[in-house]
Amino acid sequence: MGFYEKYLLPKLLNAAMKSPGMSYLRKKQIPLASGKVLEIGIGSGLNIPLYQKDVQVTGVDPSEELQTYARALAADADIDVEFIAKGAEDIPVADDTFDSAVVTWSLCTIPDPMRALSEIRRVLKPEGRLLFVEHGEAPEPEVVKWQKRIDPIWSVIAGGCHLNRKPDQMIVDAGFRFDEIERRYIEGPKIATFNYRGIARLI
């Protein structure tokens, strides 16, 4: 891991993820989680203060640098969080463990998002819910063209984030059905701000 990835990127990501539009979607979605919660891509922990006080959170993220921020937020918010410093493609947890799974702006970055969704499916209880907020492919062909052009460079400077994945289709392909889904832009450049928010359950 180079200097940029270890020292600069975590600070940049933590700042970028605090945009007003993203914060609004977090505040709308995160309090819906209940019981034992798995958060995929917990990162710097920006969701932590928004959880209900009675949840138990297991946060999975390969970045120990970002988890430094998250641990401080968990202590301040008095939320019970267990941190697992590894990728989401192989979660060291038993089947049917969690009541809720939360993933916010992480499916864009996970190297194998379908494997990660399969793991989420495995560790969710049969009646469990997947709460998600993700960005991805825009609905406008001209914007999609630019997403494809820029994505190779973007993914390098943004820690592996991809602009043009289709999170809604991935979630369906992984064996979930939507209770609700909302697709819309938030403020910012269109190439990076088309968001998908919703709730899904196991089929």
Secondary structure, 3 states (H helix, E strand, C coil): CCHHHHHHHHHHHHHHCCCHHHHHHHHHHHHHCCCEEEEECCCCCCCHHHCCCCCEEEEECCCHHHHHHHHHHHHHHCCEEEEECCCCCCCCCCCCCEEEEEEECCCCCCCCHHHHHHHHHHHEEEEEEEEEEEECCCCCHHHHHHHHHHHHHHHHHCCCCCCCCCHHHHHHHCCEEEEEEEEEECCCCHHHCEEEEEEEEEC
